[in-house]
Amino acid sequence: MKSIATAIPEVLLLEPKVFGDDRGYFYESWNKRTFAELGIDADFVQDNHSKSQRNVVRGLHYQIEHAQGKLIRVTAGAVYDVAVDLRRSSPTFGQWVGFTLSAEDKRMAWIPPGFAHGFCVTSESAEFLYKTTDYWSPAHERTLLWNDAQLAIPWPLTGEPLLAAKDKTGKPLVEAETFA
């Protein structure tokens, strides 16, 4: 497994070793020992899987209590993925990093606790899988406004975004609950 740095040091792109032949391919998507060697010492408690169509924007989600670290990957299609640092004590507070993840490149990403996370589907459809380090807690779930002018995230939309009600009413960074 190769770790690729992003502009925010704690957010990592991960490139697995893919073994392919005329039958297809194989790769290890999770190995506790390998990830610990990369500095990711996570205990995952929940796996989630979503399927979305082009121009769906999901996020930017986080849990103010029971904060979740996420190991994410795309198994069909492609997405533009974004993580926003919401840790006030961090030198990168309020900054975001974005990258493309696709079934074709098989890259994964580690989004640590303390970040809002979201993605935009850039292919016809996409299947998105992620492991979390804490359980979903609806009472603590928060949404950062996906199109907050302060963040100015250049979402690669090819039409109007398709949004859930909670994503339409997210809070801008200046009003959002954040981490210490």
N, C-alpha and C positions, 0 to 999 in steps of 0.2 A: 504494500500500500504506500502510495506516495502522497505526501502532504504538500499542498500548494498554498502559499501565503496569500492573504487578501489585504486590502488597505486597512482593515481592522484586524489586528493580530490574533484575536481569539476566535474569529470566524475563519474556518478552514475549508478549502476545497480538497477533496480526497479522490485520488485516482487509483482504483483497484488494479491489480494485476489480472488481466483477462487472458484466459487460455482458450484459444479457438482452433477449430479444425473444420473439416468438411461436414461434420455433424452439427455444428453450432458453436457455443461457447460456454465457459464456466468462469465464475469469479466469486470470491468470498466477499460478501457485503458487510459482514460483521464478525469480528473476532475480538473478544475482550482484551486478550493479551496484546495483539497487534495495535489496537486503538490506544491502549495504555502507553505503549512505546511512543505513540505520536502525541502524548499529553492529554488524551481524552479518556479520563477515568470515569466512565458513566455506567450507571445501572439503569437499564431501560425497563419500564413497567407497562408500556402500552405501545401497540403498533396501530397506525391509521393508514387508510388507503382512500384516495379520492379520485374521481374521474371528472374532468371538466372540459368544456369546449373552448374554442378560440375566443380570445378577449375576455374570458372570465378572470377577474381579479379577486383573489382570496386574501384577505388581510387588510391591514397589518395587525396580527393578533399577538397577544401575550397574556400571561396570568400574573397579576400583581402579587398574589400569594400563590404558593405551590408553583413557582416559576419552572418552566420546562426547558431543558436542553433538548435539541432536536437533531437527529441524524436523518437527513433527507435525501431522496433520490427519485428519479423519474424512470418508470419502466416502459412507458409508451409515450411518444411525442416529445415535446420540448416546452420548457417554461423559462421565463426570466424571473429569477429568485432574488429577494431583497431581505436584508437584515438591518434593523435600525438599533443602535446602541441606546438603551434607556437607563444606563447606570450613571447617575449623577457624579459619582466618584471617579469615573473613567475619563481619561484624556480624550476619548473619542465620543463622549456623550453627544447625542443628537446627530451624529454622523451615520451614514448608511453605506452599505456595500451591496452591489448587485452583480449577478453573473448568470449565464445560461447553463441550465442543466438539461440533459436530454438522454433518451434511451440509447441513442447512437453513441454518445461519448462515455456513458456509464459512470460519469463522475458523480460523487456524492458531496454533501456539505454538512459541516457541523456548525450548528447555531447554538451557542451556549445560553444558559439561563440569563435573564436580564436584557434580552433583545426582543423587539417586536419582529414578526416574520410574516412575509406574504409572498405571493407569486402571481404572475400573469401568464396565461397559456398563449404560446406563440405558434403552436401547430394547430392542425384541424381539431385535435383533442389531445388530452394528456392524462396519463395516470401517474399519480404522485403518491409515494409511500414515505412515511416517516415514523421513526421510533421516538418516544418521549421518555424523559427521566422522571416525570411525575404524571399523575393522572389528570385528566380533564376535570376542571373545577369550574362549572358554569358561574358560580357566585363570584369568582375572582377573575373571570375572563374580561379583558379589555380590548378595545380596538383603537389603534392609532389611525387617523384619517389617511387613507391611501394616497390622496392627491394634495396633501398639505403643502401649501406654497413655500413654507420655510424649508421643507425637505427637498422639494423640487426633483422628485424622482422621475426620470424620463421613461415611463412605462411604454413598452413597444406595442402599443395598441394599433390595430388596423381598422378600427371602428369604435363604436360606443362600448364602454366597459360593461360587462355583465356582473352585477354586484348583489350580494345578499343585503338584506335590510340593515344588519348590524354594521356592514362595511360602508354603507352610504352615510351612516350617522356617527362614524368614528370621530374621535377628538383630535384636534391639531396638537402638535408637540407642546406648545405653550400651555395647554389646558390638561394635558394627559397626566395620569398618575405614573410616576416613574420609580425607579429603584434607588436606594441610597448609594 
